[in-house]
């Protein structure tokens, strides 16, 4: 969307105009009458509308220039090198994959237009290839400028501007209404918002059995690899139970705990893993703690994003799997206590909220929120909105979607910081698919899936545009071993050959999108990135990946992939195991299980200690791994869960046609809208 400036200066000649039409009114202006005088005699409102109309026409002309310039830009920024193999036709794919073309014709149903070798598709079952969305009538960027109707009546443009202004006013009024609703809702977090005084418990009592989720049944470990994962989970859980019960994190070496938010994060994050693994006794203990001891009325600042994806996501997922109302009860109260974050002028939420005082603020060390954090709340808030019929929950996060959608981006790529007060991206901020940027792109895709994959959804538009931006701006390969990787743009423009391990979620997301009908080029990139991520593990003596990898840009460099000392730690992260799981679940190819087994055994060798598992400080030396004495909650909530599902004999143990995982590996149901 193009945004107009608030002030426009228009210089007009002072001489008379003879026998010419007045552009604004379609009337004849006598030659002897000064154009300046005629202009000044118009009411101020009408002059402003004329200026806006003319500005809109010029902007339209600029936007619809012939695409020769666009083609040239894409070619200049595309992945370089003639030896790219299956990327040799990527420039054409990028242009044809724009949303207009996706809506008109799926590359999946016309592989001849992609330049893709059909043998590259052999591992993907035919039933996974779905038809493309129905055509949508959209204005093509490739429409020749000379075909545009430049004689459009200015009055019509003025009317459109008036309607646009009305929409802006309506948007502001809607934001104010939401703020008023939030203020009312947080007066008592134990009431259901908008219900005229109904308590959460009263609401739960009114839920009929037929409206409860269908309870899911799992059969437990069925093979040696799954048994090994369950044993690893129990080793971690039993020691957490012994030394850190009710606290956020276990410190397994010092046999104590660490509290980040004071919400029993490990218990809540691991709830659905316990349920999926069939650990009934452990699940019963966790449920009892949730029911009796989980207290949100704590005078402590918490991070909106982390609490949403770990705690709210864990509670909602477990409610859907178990149909136990206690998890919905806690979910509603928590959501109410998170609402103050959205009391901002822009609708972009603050990053931190105090669950007791019900106040929120930006990070204490800087004014901006992380882009990934404010754009990765939507799946959870939408789900609880549908469960409770409280539209406020969904409206506040949908407003964030809409605001970010209209902001200016770099080929669909976003800076990693955004200001909650202004609602704008930080200028010259880094662009990255790693820390602070990663799940923005993930949630574009997964929200689209969660809501039934609507054909005209701007979330899909933004996702497809961003993947094109990755191809043209961030995608490179190493000079010797041809490893394809995704770099960063420092200050929004200078390329840096650095890739976080967090980015290794992307191969799985790309394949998931391809499964639901997105282009073959996404699948090809997914395969190449999966291989690169795997190599970040295999090239280390420990067979564990570092937090950050760097890549060679010149043939004179010794290593294609190298690690700096400060980046050599491993935090038990799940992203690559998540991608392996998607590849196995969507293809049934057991190779991905074997890759995962090598990595699982590496964790067993280097991260397992007497009283649990710990992150390590150095993956480059098997004799000096520098144990860090902290077991992250996502080890139980994500990494071991994905290992367990990866090693299942049934690729559909969690059916990806029915469930979509949030960014913390908590499955939520896919809905029709």
N, C-alpha and C positions, 0 to 999 in steps of 0.2 A: 504494500500500500504506500502511495506517495503522500507525503505530508507537505502542506503549504506553509510558507512563512507567515508570521502574524502581520508583517508590515511589508507593503510593496510600493516602491516609488515608480511613478509613471511620468515620463517627460513627454509633453505634447507641444507641437509647434504652435506659435501664436498667430500665424497667418491664416487667413480665411481659406475655406475649402469650397470650391465651386462645383456644383452639380454632382456631388458625391453623396452616397448613402451614409447616414449616421449608423455606425456599426451597432450601437447599443439599441436603437429603436426602429431601425428600418425606415426612417423618414429622411426627406431631402433637407439638407442644410444650405441655406443661401450662401453664396460666395462672400457677400459683404459682411456676414455675421462672424465674429471671432469664435473660433472653436473653444478657446479658453473661456470666453464669456458664456457660451452654451454649456460648457462643462460645469462652470461655477453655479449656473442657475439650476442645475439638477439638485434634487435633495441629496443630502449626504449618504443616506442609506442606499439610494439607487446608485450613486457613484461607487460605493464600496462593492456592491453586487457586480457592477460592470467590471471592476478591476479583478475581482475574484474569478469572474467568468473568463476573461481574457487570459488570466494566469493559468486557469485550468486547461484552456485550449493549448497553450504553449507547453505545459507539462505533458499533456497527452501526446503532442507531436514528438517531444523528446523521448517519451517512453516507447513509442511505436516506430522508432527508426528501423530501417532494414537490419536484418540480423547478420549482415556481413561482419559488422563490428563485433557482434557477440561471438560469432564463430571464430574470428581472429583471436579474441580474448581467451576463449576456451582452449584453443590450440596452443597459445603461448603458455598457459598455466597447466596444461595437462601433463600427466606422467611422461617424462622424457625417455627417449631411447627406442631404437627400432627392435631391440631384442626382448620386448615385453611379451612376446608370445600371444597368449589369449587376450591381452589388452591392446593388440595392435589396432583394433577398430574402436577403441574406447571413446575417441572424440565424437564419432558418430553416435555411439550409444548414449553419451551424455546429453547430446542435443535432443535425441529422440525420446529420452526418458523424462523430459519435462512433464509436468502434470497434465498439460493439454494432451500430450500424446499417450500418457498412461491411461487417461480417462477414455481415449478414443480407441486404443488398440494395444493389447497386452503383448509385450515381447515374448511372454511365455508361449503364446499361441502362434507366434510367427518367428521361430528361431532363425530363419534365414536372414532376417533383417538385423540380427545382432552380431553377426560375425563370430558366433560362438561354436566351437567344435562340439558336435553332438555327443561325442564320446565323453565329454566333460560332465554330461548329465547322467551318466549311467548309474551312479550310486544313489540318485534321488528317485524314489518310487514314483510311478506315474500318478498314483492317486493323490500325491502331495501337490500336484500342479493344478491349481484352481483357475477357473475362467477369470478374465479381467473384468473390472467394473464396467458398467454400462457407460456409453458415451455421455459426456456432459457438454453443453454448449458454452464454450469459453472463448474469449478473444485470444487468438494466437499471437505470440510474440513475433512470428515470422510474417505477419500480414504486411504487404508492401505499403510504404508510407503514402504513395500516390493513390492508393485505393481508399484512403480515409476520406470521410465526408467533412471537409474543412469549412463548409458553409453552414454548419449547424447554427441554428438560431441562438443568439446570446441569451435571449429570455429563457430558453429551455435550460441553458447552463446555469443561469441564475436560480431557477427553480430547484435544480439539483443541489446547488450550494446551500440553498435554504433548507432542503431536506437533510443535507449533511450536518448543517448546524443544529437542526432539531435533534438528530441522532446524538450529537455531542452533548447537548443539554440533557437528553434522556439518559445518556450514560452516566453523567454526573449525578443526576437525580437518583438513578438506580444505585450508584455507589453510596450516596448518602443514606438511602433507605436501608441498604445492607448494614451500614455502620450503626444505624439506629437499632436494627434487629440484633446485631452482635452485642451492643451495649445492654439491651434488655436480656439477652440470653445469659450473659455472664453474671447477672445479678444473683443467680442461683444455678450453678452447674449441675445440680441434681434434678432439674426440671428439663423436660423435653422442649426445645425452642419452638415457639409458635403454637404451643398446645394449650395455652390459657391455663397453665398451672398444673398440668399432668406430670407427675413425677416419673422418673425413669422406671422405677419398680412397677408403678401402675401401668405404664405402657407395656412392659414386658408381660404382665399378667394378662393383658388383652390379646397377646399374640396367640392365635389359634395354632394347634398342632399342625394343621395343613399348611400353615404359612412358615413353618420352621424349615431350615435347609434340610435337604436329604442327607442323612448321616452317611458318611463314607466309611468303607471297610477295607482294611489293608491286611495282608496275610503274613507280614513279617519277612525276615531274611530267608531267601530261597536258595542261595548258593554260597560258596566259600568266601567270595569277595564281599558280598553283602554282609555276611557274618563278621568278617574282619572290620568292616566299617562300623557295625553295631558295637562291636567290642571296643573300638576306639572311642565311640560316643560314650559308652558306659564308663570307660576309664576317666574321661574328662568330666562327665556328669557326677560320678561318685565323689571325686575329689572336690568338685565345686560344692557338692552337698556337704562335705565334711568341713571345708575351710572357708567357704564364702557364701553360704546359703542366705538368700535374700539381698545380697549385694550385687553390684553390677558386674564385676569381673573377678575371676580367680587369678591370684598371683601364685603360680604353682611351685616356684622354687622357694620363695620365702614363706609359703604355706599360710598366706593371708589373702586379703582382698583389696580391690580398688573400686571406689564409687565415683562414677562420672556424673550421674544424675540422681542416684539414690532410688531407682525404680526397679531394682531386681532385673536388670536388662537381660542377663543370661537366661533366666527362667522364661521370661516372656518371649524372647527371640527364639528359644528352642522348643516352644510348646508344640508347634505343628510338626517339627522333626520327631519329637517323641511319639506323636500320634501316628505319623506315617510309618515309623519303624515298628510300631506295635509294642512299645515299651509301656505296658499298661500301669504297672506299679509306679514307675517314675512319673508318668503322666498324672496319676492320681495325686501324688505328692505336690506336683506343680500346680494342679487345679486348686488344691486346698490352700496353697500359699496365695494364689491369685484372689481367691474368695475372701480370705481372712486377713491378709497382710498387705496386699497391694494398695498403697495409699497415694493418691495424686495430690492431696492437699498439703504439699510440702513447699516451704518458703525457699525456693531455689530456682535459679534460672536454668532452663533446659533449652536445647536446640530443637527448633520446630521440626526440621527435616529428620534428624536422627530419631526423635521420639515418634514421629509419624510412621517412618518406614519400619522401625524395629518393634515398637510397642503397639501402636494402633494396628499396623499391618499384621503383627503376630496374633493379636487378639481377634481381629476380624477373620483371618485365615482359619484359626482354630475353631471359631464359631461356625464357619461354613462346613468344616470337616466333621465336627462333633455334634452340631446342633444343640450345644449347651448354652443356655441363656446367660450364664454368668459372664461369658466372654463378651457378649453383646452389651451387657450392662456396663462393664468396665470401659468398653469402646466408646459408648455414648458420653459418659462422664469425661473421659479424656478429651474427646473431640471438643466438647464445650469449653474445656479449660485451655485449649489451643487457639480458640477463636480470637482472643485479643491480638494475636499476631497480625490479623488482617485489618486492624484499625489504623490504616495509613491513608494518606491523601491520594495515593496512586492506586491502591488495591494490591500492589506488590507487598507481600507480607514481610514483617520484620523477622530476623533470624532467631531471636531469643525471646522466650516467654517465661514468666514466673507463674507456676501452676497454682500457687496459693493467693498471691496478690492480684493475679489476673491482669498483669501489665506486661507490655512487650517493648522491645527496643532493638536497635541495630547492634551488630557486634561491638563490644567495647573498644576493640583495637582498630576499627575502621568503620566508615559510614555505610559500606555496601554489603549486600547479601551475596552469597554465591548463586550464580544463575541456575546451576543444577539443583540446588536446594529448593528454591522457590518454585521450580517447575517439576518437582518430583514428589508432590503431595496429592496430586489429582486422583490417582487410582484409589487411594485409601479413602479420601473424603467423598468421592463419588459413590463408592461402595456403601459406606455407612449412610449416605443420603438416601440411597435406594432402599436400604433395610428399614429406615425409620420414617421415610416420606418427609423428612425435613429438608426442604429444597435449599435452605440457607447453606448447608454444608457444601453442596455441589456448586452453588452460585459463586461462593468466594474463591474457589480454585479455578472455576471456568473463567472468571474475570481475569485471573492471572494468565491463563492460556491466551485469551483474546488480546490482552495488553502486549504480551511478548510477540504475538503474531504480527502486530502492526509495526513493531519497531524495526528500524533499518538494520539489516544484517549483511554479512560479507558472504555472498553466494550461499545464503542459508545458514551460515555458521555464526555462532553467537560469542561475544566476549564472556569471560567467566565471572564477571561481576556486574551487579545491577543494584541501583539505589531504590530503596523502598519509598523514600519521600518523593523523589521526582518521577520514578517509574522508568528511568532511562538506564541504558547500559553505561558502564564506565568507559570513557573515551580511552582509546589506545590500550585497553586491557588485552591480556593474552587470550588467544583462541586455542582451545584444547579439547580433545575428547577424553582427557584424563581427569585429574582432580578438579572439582568445581565446575566441570562442563559435561561430564560423561552422561549422567542420567537424564539430562534435558532431551537428548536425542533418543534415548531408550524409551522415555515416557511418551514421546510423540507417537512412536510405533505402537506401544502397548496400550495406550489409551484408545487408539483407533481400533485395536483388536478387542479391547474390553467392552466397547460400546457397539459391537456388531459390524465393524468394518463398513461404515457408511461411505458411499462413493464420493460425496461432495464435501467431505470433512476437511477443514483447513489443517487439521493435525497431520493428515496424510500428505497434503500439499507441502507443508513445512518439512516433513520428514524426507520426502523425495528430493526436495530442493537441497536440503542439507547433505544428503548423500552425494548429489552432484557436486556440491561444494567440496566435499572430501576428495572426490576424484580430481578436481581441478586445482585445489589449493594445498592439500595436506598429504597426498599420497606420493610416496617415493619408493625407490628400491635401492638396495646396496649394490656396489659396483662388482663385487666378486661372486657372492653366493646368491645374488638376486632375491634377497629377502624383501618382501613388500611390507612397508610399515607406514604408520600415520604419525606425522610430526606435529609440531605446534607453530603458531604464528605469534612470536613475541611482539608486544606492542601492537598486535593486530595485523602485522605486515611482514615481519622478518622471520623466515623459516628457521626452525631449530629441529635437528634430527633426534628428537627425544620422544619416547613413548612410555607412558605410565603402564604398569601392570593393569590398572583399572580399565584401560582401553581394551583389554582382552575380552570384555563382555561383548564387544561389537561383532565378532564373527557369528556368535550365536544369535544375536538380534537380527543381523542381516539374513541369516538362513531362515529364521522364523518369519520374517517379512516375505521372503521368497516363497515359503510354504503357503502363504496366504495370497499369492498372486503377484508379487512385485518382481521387478526385472531380473533376468538371468545374470546381468552384470553384478547384481548384489550377491548372488550365490558364488560367483567366481571370486569376487573380492573376499567373501567370507572364508573360502577355502585357503586362499593365500595368506590371509591374516592369521588364520588358525595355525598354519604351519609356522609362521614367524613367532607367534606366541609360544608354541611348543618348543621352538629352538631356544627361546630365552630361558627355558628350564634345562634343556638337554646340554647346553653349552657351559653350564656351571658344574663344578665338581660335586656339589651336593644334589644335583638334579632338581633344585628348587629355584624358582625365578626371583630376581631382585625386584624391588619396588619400582625402579626406573631403569630402562635400558636406553643406550645411545647407539646410533647407527652411523657407519662410515658413509662419507659423501664423496671421497676421492679414492682412486685405485691405489694410492701410495700408503693408505692406512693399513696397519697390520691386521686388525680384526674388523669384521663386518658388524659384529655386535659386541659392545663393550660396556662395562659397568664402572661407574665412579665409586670410590670408597664410601661416600656418604649415602649412596643409593642402594647399597648391597643388602639391605635388610629384607626379610620376608615376614609378613604379618599374618600368615595363614589365610591369605585372601582367597576368595572363591571364583573370581571372574573367569579364569581360563577353564576351570572345572565346569562352570555353568555353560560355557560355549561347547565343551565336549559333550555335555548332557544333551543339548539341543541337537547336535550333529547325530548323536546316537538315536535319540527319540524320533527324529524326523527321517532318518535314513535306514535305521536298523543295522548299520555297518558296525561290526564288532571291533574294528580297528581302533575306534575311538575309546572303547572300553580298555583296550590294552594300553593305550597312551595314558589313560587316567590311572591305571594300576601302577605303572612305573612311578608316577608322581605321588600316589598315595603311599607307596612303600618308602619314598624319600622322606615324606613327612614322618612316617613311623621311625625312621632311622635318626632324623636330626631334630625333630620338634617334640618328640615324646619324652617326657621326663617322669620321674617317680610319681608326682602328684598332678598329672594332667598333661597338657600340651602348651608350648610356649612359642611366641614369635622369636625369631633369631635375628642377630645383627649382621651376619656375614654369610652369604651363600657361596662365596668364592673359595672357602677353605674348610674342608671337612674336619680339620683338626682344631679349628678356632672359629666356631660358628657364633660365638658371643650370645649366649642365651639372654633374652631380654626380660624374662619373668612377667609375662602378661599373656593371658589367653583371651583373645578377642571374642566377643559374643557371636560374631558371624562364623567362627569356626564351627559352632554347634548349629547355628541358625541357617547357615548357607553352605559352607564348604562340605561338611560331612553329609548334609542332606543331598547335595548334588552328586557326591560320590555314591551314595546309596542308590539313588535313582539311575545313575549312569551304569551301575553294575547289575541292575535288575534284568531278569530274563524277559521281562515284559516292557518293551519301549514305551508302552502307554500306561504304565503304572499311575502316572498323572497324565490324563488325556489333554493334550494341548489344543484340542478342538473345543474343550469345555472350560479350561482353566488358563489363566495368564499369571505369571509370577511377577510380583512387584520387585523393586530393585534390591530388596533384602530377602529374596527367595521365598516369600510368602504367597502361596497360590490364592487367587481370587477368581470368582466365577465370571465367565464371559457372558455378557447379556446381549439382548437383541438390539438395544439402543442405549 
